[in-house]
């Protein structure tokens, strides 16, 4: 007489049990969110820009008046040359060696140009880039905004705030109640 355990073949014994609905949940978790969100859907269109020959005083005033922290910088041919941030401007304003050389602050703001303080190697994305890819770039590069370009033309600006708005929207769609959708957090 054979042992009852031996009567069941090995592949049947080691197979995961099937549960009603489990396959659909796993499939849904893999494909969530259901549709891909593109940068062009959430970016700020027609962003404010500044020419690289303008003074840092003009850039500071524009940022302050419009309550923004990032300005794409355009060269003489209206192509993206870099980006200037409020942090770039603060570093110049409060740098002791700059204050020594230039004297008082109003004079320094009207002497230095944006070209002298901007970040040259600007990282950009295309309008059709997926939002999760843009968010990954922002996280890995530790940057707060990405100019959105089509060819040489700046068509938009994607900021941390835009990415967080999308994140909140996605969370409100039910992912909080389904932690299996979260996946690993790095």
Secondary structure, DSSP 8 states (H G I E B T S, - for coil): ---HHHHS-HHHHHS----TTHHHHHHHHHH-SSS--BHHHHSEES--EEETTSBHHHHHHHHHHHT-SEEEEE-TTS-EEEEEEHHHHHHHHH-HHHHHHH-SHHHHHHHSBHHHHSBSS--EE-TTSBHHHHHHHHHHHT-SEEEEEETTEEEEEEEHHHHHHHHHHHIIIIITT-GGGT----
